[in-house]
Amino acid sequence: MFRFLVRRALGAIVILFLLIALTYFAFFSLPTDPAQLACSKTCTPQLLEQIRVNMHLNQPIYVQFWDYLSGLFVGHNYGTDIGQCAAPCFGYSYNVHQFVWPRIEASYPATFVLAIGGAVCFLTIGVGLGMISAWKQGGIMDRIASSISLVGQSTQIYFLGPLAMGLFVTNLGWLPQPSYVPLTQDPWGCFMGMLLPWLVMSVIFWSNYTRQVRSLMLEQLSEDHIRAARAKGMSSGYVWWRYALRGAMAPIITIFGIDLGAVFSGAVVTEFTFGIHGLGFLAVDSVRQNDLYLELGVLIFSAAAIIVFNIVVDAAYALLDPRVRLG
């Protein structure tokens, strides 16, 4: 297991390095002036020249990339006017005159809570409905679960979000206005403030998982080892939970690892729909302001988070199916 995780970690490091390199060269090889983009609207010739020096634009592109890459691990000195940027240094935002990392650090907890909470919701609801649908195959519960799944896949966050707020927040008053409260500060307030965004963001995902789990469970129940377990006198409940569900969960975990990227993408729309200031909100704001370093920092940080989550998913998959460790 340890060797398997080491291989995955080394592969993730290579992928992350290539991603940083491709992203950096894509941003700084455009036929535009990076210094002009980084400069604020009240840009002066003196500030523009200072930005050119700080970004090392008078150096070859590979030297600029090395300075940026090394800054992620050891920090970067921007001179007496700006000061030292401690690691991880994602650059300096001249629009708000602040280092990029503190802005990411202040925003990512909201996105993290939103993504993890949404993932827990769609896994719980999707797997639960899929199991009920498979258990009652052909019955009324199967048809209801399948219909709900079909309707859920046909909706969009930007359409369902305002409707859900109007119903549950404004009209019925069952839920408070969605907002992010730090989990360490007020766990119950964090839960209540994020519950509606979690449920709305998870609708599209759990609708897909309902169909996937139903299909996988029915496939598992027709396998020879399930028939053998039943022939030995094992109870239906034991066979269901011990053999069928475990066999169905391995492919679901693989799909979940792929969907993590989509969860973070969906978080952008969800944050704007509910007014939650997370990484998605910060990314759109950086595009509006042409904040080059902030765009680059959010993209690299989000990619690194997705890679780490995928390593965790790979580890969980290896625990469920030991054959994966030998691959």
C-alpha contacts under 8 A as a table, 3 or more apart, distances in Angstrom:
res1	aa1	res2	aa2	distance
1	M	4	F	5.04
1	M	5	L	6.32
1	M	318	A	7.66
1	M	325	R	6.39
2	F	5	L	5.20
2	F	6	V	6.18
3	R	6	V	5.01
3	R	7	R	6.20
4	F	7	R	5.24
4	F	8	R	6.33
4	F	325	R	5.54
4	F	326	L	7.77
5	L	8	R	5.02
5	L	9	A	6.01
5	L	311	I	7.64
5	L	315	A	6.89
6	V	9	A	5.02
6	V	10	L	6.11
7	R	10	L	5.24
7	R	11	G	6.14
8	R	11	G	5.11
8	R	12	A	6.08
8	R	311	I	6.56
9	A	12	A	4.97
9	A	13	I	6.25
9	A	311	I	7.15
10	L	13	I	5.12
10	L	14	V	6.47
11	G	14	V	5.24
11	G	15	I	6.26
12	A	15	I	5.03
12	A	16	L	6.00
12	A	307	I	6.50
12	A	308	V	7.91
12	A	311	I	7.95
13	I	16	L	5.10
13	I	17	F	6.14
14	V	17	F	5.17
14	V	18	L	6.24
15	I	18	L	5.20
15	I	19	L	6.05
16	L	19	L	4.96
16	L	20	I	6.11
16	L	303	A	7.63
16	L	304	A	6.63
16	L	307	I	7.83
17	F	20	I	5.17
17	F	21	A	6.14
18	L	21	A	5.04
18	L	22	L	6.00
19	L	22	L	5.22
19	L	23	T	5.95
19	L	300	I	7.68
20	I	23	T	5.19
20	I	24	Y	5.92
20	I	300	I	6.43
21	A	24	Y	5.20
21	A	25	F	6.11
21	A	65	F	7.58
22	L	25	F	5.35
22	L	26	A	5.95
23	T	26	A	5.08
23	T	27	F	6.18
23	T	296	L	7.34
24	Y	27	F	5.21
24	Y	28	F	6.09
24	Y	65	F	7.09
24	Y	296	L	7.31
25	F	28	F	5.16
25	F	29	S	5.43
25	F	65	F	7.88
26	A	29	S	5.54
26	A	30	L	6.63
27	F	30	L	6.11
27	F	292	L	7.74
27	F	296	L	7.80
28	F	34	P	6.37
30	L	33	D	7.87
32	T	37	L	7.97
33	D	36	Q	5.25
33	D	37	L	6.42
34	P	37	L	5.06
34	P	38	A	6.08
34	P	292	L	7.43
35	A	38	A	5.05
35	A	39	C	6.02
35	A	48	L	6.43
35	A	51	I	5.85
35	A	52	R	5.69
35	A	55	M	7.57
35	A	57	L	7.98
36	Q	39	C	5.11
36	Q	48	L	6.80
37	L	40	S	7.69
37	L	290	N	5.82
37	L	291	D	6.79
37	L	292	L	6.60
38	A	51	I	7.72
38	A	93	S	7.19
38	A	94	Y	6.23
38	A	95	N	7.36
38	A	290	N	6.81
38	A	291	D	5.57
38	A	292	L	5.68
38	A	293	Y	7.34
39	C	42	T	7.90
39	C	43	C	5.72
39	C	47	L	7.50
39	C	48	L	6.42
39	C	51	I	7.32
39	C	94	Y	5.80
39	C	95	N	6.73
40	S	43	C	5.27
40	S	94	Y	5.99
40	S	95	N	4.82
41	K	95	N	7.83
43	C	47	L	6.33
43	C	48	L	6.59
44	T	47	L	5.19
44	T	48	L	6.09
45	P	48	L	5.01
45	P	49	E	6.15
46	Q	49	E	5.23
46	Q	50	Q	6.23
47	L	50	Q	4.96
47	L	51	I	6.16
48	L	51	I	5.13
48	L	52	R	6.32
49	E	52	R	5.04
49	E	53	V	6.39
50	Q	53	V	5.18
50	Q	54	N	6.17
51	I	54	N	5.00
51	I	55	M	5.95
52	R	55	M	5.25
52	R	56	H	6.01
52	R	57	L	5.32
52	R	58	N	7.14
53	V	56	H	5.01
53	V	57	L	6.51
53	V	58	N	7.11
54	N	57	L	7.91
54	N	78	Y	5.93
54	N	79	G	7.95
55	M	64	Q	7.07
56	H	59	Q	5.44
56	H	63	V	7.95
56	H	64	Q	5.82
57	L	60	P	7.41
57	L	61	I	7.68
57	L	64	Q	7.00
59	Q	63	V	6.18
59	Q	64	Q	6.47
60	P	63	V	5.38
60	P	64	Q	6.49
61	I	64	Q	5.02
61	I	65	F	6.22
62	Y	65	F	5.01
62	Y	66	W	6.16
63	V	66	W	5.07
63	V	67	D	6.24
64	Q	67	D	5.21
64	Q	68	Y	6.33
65	F	68	Y	5.09
65	F	69	L	6.01
66	W	69	L	5.01
66	W	70	S	5.91
67	D	70	S	5.29
67	D	71	G	6.05
67	D	76	H	7.84
68	Y	71	G	5.08
68	Y	72	L	6.68
68	Y	90	F	7.49
68	Y	91	G	7.63
69	L	72	L	5.40
69	L	73	F	7.29
70	S	73	F	5.43
70	S	74	V	5.95
70	S	75	G	6.99
70	S	76	H	7.89
71	G	74	V	5.22
71	G	75	G	4.09
71	G	76	H	4.98
71	G	86	A	7.95
71	G	87	A	6.32
71	G	88	P	6.62
71	G	89	C	5.19
71	G	90	F	7.21
72	L	75	G	6.03
72	L	87	A	5.48
72	L	88	P	4.28
72	L	89	C	4.77
72	L	90	F	6.25
73	F	87	A	5.31
73	F	88	P	5.59
73	F	89	C	7.41
74	V	86	A	6.99
74	V	87	A	5.17
74	V	88	P	7.11
74	V	89	C	7.87
75	G	84	Q	7.35
75	G	85	C	5.36
75	G	86	A	4.40
75	G	87	A	4.15
75	G	88	P	6.16
75	G	89	C	5.25
76	H	84	Q	6.00
76	H	85	C	5.08
76	H	86	A	6.60
76	H	87	A	7.60
76	H	89	C	6.63
77	N	83	G	6.11
77	N	84	Q	4.44
77	N	85	C	5.99
78	Y	81	D	7.40
78	Y	82	I	5.56
78	Y	83	G	5.33
78	Y	84	Q	5.96
78	Y	85	C	7.19
79	G	82	I	5.84
79	G	83	G	5.35
79	G	84	Q	7.23
80	T	83	G	5.28
85	C	89	C	5.72
85	C	91	G	7.73
85	C	99	F	7.08
86	A	89	C	5.77
88	P	101	W	6.97
89	C	99	F	7.69
89	C	100	V	7.38
89	C	101	W	6.29
90	F	99	F	7.47
90	F	100	V	5.61
90	F	101	W	5.85
90	F	293	Y	6.82
90	F	294	L	7.62
90	F	296	L	7.80
90	F	297	G	5.37
91	G	99	F	6.09
91	G	100	V	5.67
91	G	101	W	7.65
91	G	293	Y	5.66
91	G	294	L	7.57
91	G	297	G	7.66
92	Y	97	H	7.19
92	Y	98	Q	5.98
92	Y	99	F	4.29
92	Y	100	V	5.45
92	Y	293	Y	6.57
92	Y	294	L	7.82
93	S	96	V	5.92
93	S	97	H	5.51
93	S	98	Q	5.37
93	S	99	F	5.75
93	S	100	V	5.95
93	S	291	D	6.61
93	S	292	L	7.99
93	S	293	Y	6.38
93	S	294	L	6.50
94	Y	97	H	4.62
94	Y	98	Q	6.90
94	Y	291	D	7.78
95	N	289	Q	7.47
95	N	291	D	6.85
98	Q	102	P	7.87
98	Q	103	R	8.00
99	F	102	P	6.24
99	F	103	R	7.32
100	V	103	R	5.45
100	V	104	I	6.44
100	V	293	Y	7.10
100	V	294	L	5.76
100	V	297	G	6.92
101	W	104	I	5.04
101	W	105	E	5.89
101	W	297	G	7.60
102	P	105	E	4.86
102	P	106	A	6.09
103	R	106	A	5.19
103	R	107	S	6.29
104	I	107	S	5.10
104	I	108	Y	5.86
104	I	279	L	6.90
104	I	282	L	7.94
104	I	297	G	7.82
104	I	298	V	6.83
105	E	108	Y	5.76
105	E	109	P	7.48
106	A	109	P	6.96
107	S	110	A	6.00
107	S	111	T	7.05
107	S	277	H	6.50
107	S	278	G	4.49
107	S	279	L	5.41
107	S	282	L	7.34
108	Y	111	T	5.11
108	Y	112	F	5.91
108	Y	278	G	5.70
108	Y	279	L	5.45
109	P	112	F	4.94
109	P	113	V	6.03
109	P	182	P	7.68
109	P	278	G	7.30
110	A	113	V	5.28
110	A	114	L	6.04
110	A	180	Y	6.18
110	A	182	P	7.78
110	A	276	I	7.39
110	A	277	H	7.00
110	A	278	G	5.09
110	A	279	L	7.71
111	T	114	L	4.96
111	T	115	A	5.94
111	T	264	F	7.65
111	T	267	A	6.71
111	T	278	G	4.99
111	T	279	L	5.93
111	T	280	G	7.44
112	F	115	A	5.23
112	F	116	I	6.02
113	V	116	I	5.29
113	V	117	G	5.77
114	L	117	G	5.32
114	L	118	G	5.93
114	L	194	M	6.93
114	L	197	P	7.38
114	L	198	W	6.34
114	L	267	A	6.96
115	A	118	G	5.15
115	A	119	A	6.04
115	A	198	W	7.84
115	A	263	V	5.99
115	A	264	F	6.25
115	A	267	A	6.59
116	I	119	A	5.02
116	I	120	V	6.18
117	G	120	V	5.14
117	G	121	C	6.21
117	G	198	W	5.81
118	G	121	C	5.03
118	G	122	F	6.21
118	G	197	P	7.72
118	G	198	W	4.32
118	G	199	L	6.57
118	G	201	M	6.22
118	G	202	S	5.30
118	G	263	V	7.79
119	A	122	F	5.32
119	A	123	L	6.01
119	A	202	S	6.85
119	A	263	V	7.43
120	V	123	L	5.27
120	V	124	T	5.96
121	C	124	T	5.24
121	C	125	I	5.97
121	C	198	W	6.74
121	C	199	L	6.54
121	C	202	S	6.18
121	C	206	W	7.86
122	F	125	I	5.22
122	F	126	G	5.41
122	F	127	V	7.89
122	F	199	L	7.80
122	F	202	S	4.84
122	F	203	V	6.84
122	F	205	F	5.88
122	F	206	W	4.34
122	F	209	Y	7.68
123	L	126	G	5.20
123	L	127	V	5.62
123	L	128	G	7.97
123	L	206	W	6.39
123	L	209	Y	7.30
124	T	127	V	5.52
124	T	128	G	5.85
125	I	128	G	5.11
125	I	129	L	6.00
125	I	206	W	6.14
125	I	210	T	7.91
126	G	129	L	5.34
126	G	130	G	5.97
126	G	205	F	7.68
126	G	206	W	4.11
126	G	207	S	6.26
126	G	208	N	7.40
126	G	209	Y	4.84
126	G	210	T	4.49
126	G	213	V	7.64
127	V	130	G	5.03
127	V	131	M	6.06
127	V	206	W	7.64
127	V	209	Y	6.32
127	V	210	T	5.93
127	V	213	V	6.01
128	G	131	M	5.26
128	G	132	I	6.27
128	G	210	T	7.62
129	L	132	I	5.07
129	L	133	S	5.98
129	L	145	A	6.11
129	L	210	T	5.62
130	G	133	S	5.04
130	G	134	A	6.18
130	G	145	A	7.51
130	G	209	Y	7.07
130	G	210	T	4.12
130	G	211	R	6.19
130	G	212	Q	7.28
130	G	213	V	4.86
130	G	214	R	4.46
131	M	134	A	5.12
131	M	135	W	5.97
131	M	210	T	7.85
131	M	213	V	6.55
131	M	214	R	5.97
131	M	217	M	7.10
132	I	135	W	5.01
132	I	136	K	6.05
132	I	141	M	7.10
132	I	142	D	6.97
132	I	145	A	7.93
133	S	136	K	5.32
133	S	137	Q	5.74
133	S	141	M	6.18
133	S	142	D	4.11
133	S	143	R	7.62
133	S	145	A	6.17
133	S	146	S	7.48
133	S	214	R	6.06
134	A	137	Q	4.96
134	A	142	D	7.00
134	A	214	R	4.93
134	A	215	S	7.53
134	A	217	M	6.34
134	A	218	L	6.09
136	K	139	G	5.33
136	K	140	I	7.69
136	K	141	M	6.29
136	K	142	D	5.71
137	Q	142	D	5.57
138	G	142	D	5.84
138	G	143	R	7.00
139	G	142	D	5.26
139	G	143	R	6.50
140	I	143	R	5.18
140	I	144	I	6.15
141	M	144	I	5.04
141	M	145	A	6.03
142	D	145	A	5.26
142	D	146	S	6.11
143	R	146	S	5.12
143	R	147	S	6.07
144	I	147	S	5.13
144	I	148	I	6.16
145	A	148	I	5.17
145	A	149	S	6.12
145	A	210	T	7.64
146	S	149	S	5.05
146	S	150	L	6.24
146	S	210	T	7.64
146	S	211	R	7.21
147	S	150	L	5.12
147	S	151	V	6.27
148	I	151	V	5.18
148	I	152	G	6.03
148	I	207	S	7.36
149	S	152	G	5.08
149	S	153	Q	6.29
149	S	206	W	7.56
149	S	207	S	4.18
149	S	208	N	6.85
149	S	210	T	6.54
149	S	211	R	7.26
150	L	153	Q	5.36
150	L	154	S	6.59
150	L	207	S	6.79
151	V	154	S	5.22
151	V	155	T	6.83
152	G	155	T	5.56
152	G	203	V	5.65
152	G	204	I	5.56
152	G	207	S	5.48
153	Q	203	V	7.36
153	Q	204	I	4.97
153	Q	205	F	7.72
153	Q	207	S	5.72
153	Q	208	N	6.99
154	S	204	I	7.76
155	T	159	F	7.04
155	T	160	L	6.64
155	T	204	I	7.01
156	Q	159	F	5.34
156	Q	160	L	5.99
156	Q	204	I	7.43
157	I	160	L	5.16
157	I	161	G	5.49
157	I	200	V	6.40
157	I	201	M	6.21
157	I	269	V	7.03
157	I	270	T	6.56
157	I	273	T	7.72
158	Y	161	G	5.51
158	Y	162	P	6.97
158	Y	269	V	6.94
158	Y	270	T	7.38
158	Y	273	T	6.10
159	F	162	P	6.27
159	F	163	L	6.84
160	L	163	L	5.23
160	L	164	A	6.02
160	L	200	V	6.76
161	G	164	A	5.20
161	G	165	M	6.20
161	G	197	P	7.56
161	G	200	V	6.18
161	G	270	T	7.81
161	G	273	T	6.41
161	G	274	F	7.36
162	P	165	M	5.04
162	P	166	G	6.03
162	P	273	T	7.27
163	L	166	G	5.11
163	L	167	L	6.19
164	A	167	L	5.17
164	A	168	F	5.84
164	A	169	V	7.57
164	A	196	L	7.66
164	A	200	V	7.76
165	M	168	F	5.50
165	M	169	V	5.01
165	M	170	T	6.48
165	M	177	Q	7.82
165	M	196	L	7.85
166	G	169	V	5.80
166	G	170	T	4.93
166	G	171	N	6.10
167	L	170	T	5.98
167	L	171	N	5.11
167	L	172	L	6.00
167	L	173	G	7.96
168	F	171	N	6.20
168	F	172	L	5.11
168	F	173	G	5.66
168	F	174	W	5.43
168	F	175	L	5.89
169	V	172	L	6.13
169	V	173	G	4.61
169	V	174	W	6.05
169	V	175	L	5.13
169	V	176	P	5.89
169	V	177	Q	6.26
170	T	173	G	5.61
173	G	176	P	7.04
175	L	192	M	6.93
175	L	193	G	7.81
175	L	196	L	7.68
176	P	192	M	6.92
176	P	193	G	6.33
177	Q	193	G	6.60
178	P	192	M	7.76
178	P	193	G	4.55
178	P	194	M	5.87
178	P	195	L	7.77
178	P	196	L	6.79
178	P	197	P	7.06
178	P	274	F	6.20
178	P	275	G	7.74
178	P	276	I	7.69
179	S	190	C	7.80
179	S	193	G	4.87
179	S	194	M	6.33
179	S	274	F	7.51
179	S	275	G	7.27
179	S	276	I	5.92
180	Y	190	C	6.02
180	Y	193	G	6.03
180	Y	194	M	6.43
180	Y	276	I	6.41
180	Y	277	H	7.94
181	V	185	Q	7.11
181	V	186	D	6.62
181	V	187	P	7.96
181	V	189	G	6.34
181	V	190	C	4.75
181	V	193	G	7.20
182	P	185	Q	5.25
182	P	186	D	6.41
182	P	187	P	7.41
182	P	190	C	6.30
183	L	186	D	5.52
183	L	187	P	4.65
183	L	190	C	5.63
184	T	187	P	6.28
186	D	189	G	5.20
186	D	190	C	6.04
187	P	190	C	5.06
187	P	191	F	6.19
188	W	191	F	5.03
188	W	192	M	6.17
189	G	192	M	5.25
189	G	193	G	5.87
190	C	193	G	5.20
190	C	194	M	6.07
191	F	194	M	5.38
191	F	195	L	5.77
192	M	195	L	5.23
192	M	196	L	7.79
193	G	196	L	7.29
194	M	197	P	5.41
194	M	198	W	6.04
195	L	198	W	5.14
195	L	199	L	6.26
196	L	199	L	5.19
196	L	200	V	6.10
197	P	200	V	5.16
197	P	201	M	5.91
197	P	270	T	6.66
197	P	274	F	7.04
198	W	201	M	5.36
198	W	202	S	6.03
199	L	202	S	5.16
199	L	203	V	6.35
200	V	203	V	5.52
201	M	204	I	6.95
201	M	205	F	7.81
201	M	266	G	6.89
201	M	267	A	7.51
201	M	270	T	6.56
202	S	205	F	5.24
202	S	206	W	5.97
203	V	206	W	5.50
203	V	207	S	6.14
204	I	207	S	5.43
204	I	208	N	6.77
205	F	208	N	5.35
205	F	209	Y	6.37
206	W	209	Y	4.79
206	W	210	T	5.98
207	S	210	T	5.34
207	S	211	R	6.94
208	N	211	R	5.53
208	N	212	Q	6.33
209	Y	212	Q	4.88
209	Y	213	V	5.84
209	Y	252	I	7.85
210	T	213	V	5.40
210	T	214	R	6.13
211	R	214	R	5.21
211	R	215	S	6.18
212	Q	215	S	5.28
212	Q	216	L	6.13
212	Q	252	I	7.64
213	V	216	L	5.08
213	V	217	M	5.87
213	V	248	A	6.91
213	V	252	I	7.37
214	R	217	M	5.26
214	R	218	L	6.21
215	S	218	L	5.34
215	S	219	E	6.19
216	L	219	E	4.98
216	L	220	Q	6.10
216	L	248	A	5.32
217	M	220	Q	5.04
217	M	221	L	6.12
217	M	244	A	6.28
217	M	245	L	6.69
217	M	248	A	5.79
218	L	221	L	5.14
218	L	222	S	6.53
219	E	222	S	5.43
219	E	223	E	6.82
220	Q	223	E	5.29
220	Q	226	I	7.36
220	Q	244	A	5.33
220	Q	245	L	7.98
220	Q	247	G	6.69
220	Q	248	A	6.69
221	L	226	I	5.98
221	L	227	R	7.80
221	L	244	A	6.08
222	S	226	I	6.91
222	S	227	R	7.35
223	E	226	I	5.50
223	E	227	R	6.72
224	D	227	R	5.12
224	D	228	A	6.16
225	H	228	A	4.89
225	H	229	A	6.09
226	I	229	A	5.09
226	I	230	R	6.29
226	I	239	V	6.93
226	I	243	Y	7.05
226	I	244	A	7.22
227	R	230	R	5.15
227	R	231	A	6.09
228	A	231	A	4.95
228	A	232	K	6.32
229	A	232	K	5.22
229	A	233	G	6.91
229	A	234	M	5.94
229	A	239	V	6.80
230	R	233	G	5.29
230	R	234	M	5.21
230	R	235	S	6.99
230	R	236	S	7.24
230	R	239	V	7.16
231	A	234	M	7.36
234	M	238	Y	6.57
234	M	239	V	6.54
235	S	238	Y	5.28
235	S	239	V	6.26
236	S	239	V	5.17
236	S	240	W	5.93
237	G	240	W	4.98
237	G	241	W	6.19
238	Y	241	W	5.39
238	Y	242	R	5.59
238	Y	243	Y	7.77
239	V	242	R	5.32
239	V	243	Y	5.36
239	V	244	A	6.45
240	W	243	Y	5.99
240	W	244	A	5.02
240	W	245	L	6.08
241	W	244	A	6.19
241	W	245	L	5.22
241	W	246	R	7.01
242	R	245	L	6.53
242	R	246	R	6.29
243	Y	246	R	5.41
243	Y	247	G	6.15
244	A	247	G	5.30
244	A	248	A	6.22
245	L	248	A	5.05
245	L	249	M	6.03
246	R	249	M	5.19
246	R	250	A	6.89
246	R	320	L	7.30
247	G	250	A	6.02
248	A	251	P	6.25
248	A	252	I	6.76
249	M	252	I	4.89
249	M	253	I	6.07
250	A	253	I	5.30
250	A	254	T	6.57
250	A	317	Y	6.00
250	A	320	L	6.46
250	A	321	D	6.99
251	P	254	T	5.04
251	P	255	I	6.33
252	I	255	I	5.05
252	I	256	F	6.05
253	I	256	F	4.82
253	I	257	G	6.24
253	I	313	V	6.73
253	I	316	A	7.76
253	I	317	Y	6.42
254	T	257	G	5.21
254	T	258	I	6.64
254	T	313	V	7.41
254	T	314	D	7.75
254	T	317	Y	7.24
255	I	258	I	5.18
255	I	259	D	6.17
256	F	259	D	4.92
256	F	260	L	6.29
256	F	313	V	7.82
257	G	260	L	5.45
257	G	261	G	7.96
257	G	309	F	7.47
257	G	310	N	5.43
257	G	313	V	5.82
257	G	314	D	7.79
258	I	261	G	6.40
258	I	262	A	7.59
258	I	310	N	7.85
259	D	262	A	4.95
259	D	263	V	6.12
260	L	263	V	4.92
260	L	264	F	6.46
260	L	306	I	6.64
260	L	309	F	7.55
260	L	310	N	7.75
261	G	264	F	5.29
261	G	265	S	6.30
261	G	306	I	6.20
262	A	265	S	4.87
262	A	266	G	5.96
263	V	266	G	5.02
263	V	267	A	6.12
264	F	267	A	4.92
264	F	268	V	6.92
264	F	302	S	7.94
265	S	268	V	5.57
265	S	269	V	7.42
265	S	280	G	7.89
266	G	269	V	5.44
266	G	270	T	6.17
267	A	270	T	4.87
267	A	271	E	5.82
267	A	280	G	6.44
268	V	271	E	5.32
268	V	272	F	6.53
268	V	279	L	7.41
268	V	280	G	4.05
268	V	281	F	6.37
269	V	272	F	5.32
269	V	273	T	6.10
269	V	280	G	7.52
270	T	273	T	4.98
270	T	274	F	6.14
270	T	276	I	7.87
271	E	274	F	5.40
271	E	275	G	5.48
271	E	276	I	4.55
271	E	277	H	6.48
271	E	278	G	6.71
271	E	280	G	6.59
271	E	281	F	6.32
272	F	275	G	5.00
272	F	276	I	6.49
272	F	277	H	7.96
272	F	280	G	7.89
272	F	281	F	6.43
273	T	276	I	7.96
276	I	281	F	7.37
277	H	280	G	7.60
277	H	281	F	5.42
277	H	282	L	7.03
278	G	281	F	5.33
278	G	282	L	6.21
279	L	282	L	4.85
279	L	283	A	5.95
279	L	298	V	6.86
280	G	283	A	5.05
280	G	284	V	6.35
281	F	284	V	5.40
281	F	285	D	6.18
282	L	285	D	5.01
282	L	286	S	6.12
282	L	298	V	7.83
283	A	286	S	5.12
283	A	287	V	6.42
283	A	294	L	7.52
283	A	295	E	6.00
283	A	298	V	6.33
283	A	299	L	7.98
284	V	287	V	5.14
284	V	288	R	6.32
285	D	288	R	5.10
285	D	289	Q	6.30
286	S	289	Q	5.19
286	S	290	N	5.88
286	S	291	D	4.89
286	S	292	L	7.33
286	S	294	L	5.95
286	S	295	E	5.62
287	V	290	N	5.00
287	V	291	D	6.36
287	V	292	L	7.89
287	V	295	E	6.69
288	R	291	D	7.80
291	D	294	L	5.44
291	D	295	E	6.21
292	L	295	E	5.23
292	L	296	L	6.21
293	Y	296	L	5.03
293	Y	297	G	5.96
294	L	297	G	5.02
294	L	298	V	6.11
295	E	298	V	5.40
295	E	299	L	6.20
296	L	299	L	5.24
296	L	300	I	6.17
297	G	300	I	5.28
297	G	301	F	6.00
298	V	301	F	5.20
298	V	302	S	5.97
299	L	302	S	5.28
299	L	303	A	6.15
300	I	303	A	5.14
300	I	304	A	6.14
301	F	304	A	5.11
301	F	305	A	6.21
302	S	305	A	5.09
302	S	306	I	6.29
303	A	306	I	5.15
303	A	307	I	6.24
304	A	307	I	5.11
304	A	308	V	6.25
305	A	308	V	5.17
305	A	309	F	6.22
306	I	309	F	5.09
306	I	310	N	6.17
307	I	310	N	5.08
307	I	311	I	6.39
308	V	311	I	5.16
308	V	312	V	6.49
309	F	312	V	5.09
309	F	313	V	6.27
310	N	313	V	4.90
310	N	314	D	6.07
311	I	314	D	4.98
311	I	315	A	6.22
312	V	315	A	5.09
312	V	316	A	6.33
313	V	316	A	5.05
313	V	317	Y	6.13
314	D	317	Y	4.99
314	D	318	A	6.13
315	A	318	A	5.06
315	A	319	L	6.33
316	A	319	L	5.13
316	A	320	L	6.46
317	Y	320	L	5.17
317	Y	321	D	6.06
317	Y	324	V	7.52
318	A	321	D	5.07
318	A	322	P	5.32
318	A	323	R	7.36
318	A	324	V	5.42
318	A	325	R	5.83
319	L	322	P	6.04
321	D	324	V	5.95
322	P	325	R	5.62
322	P	326	L	7.53
323	R	326	L	5.57
323	R	327	G	6.97
324	V	327	G	5.24
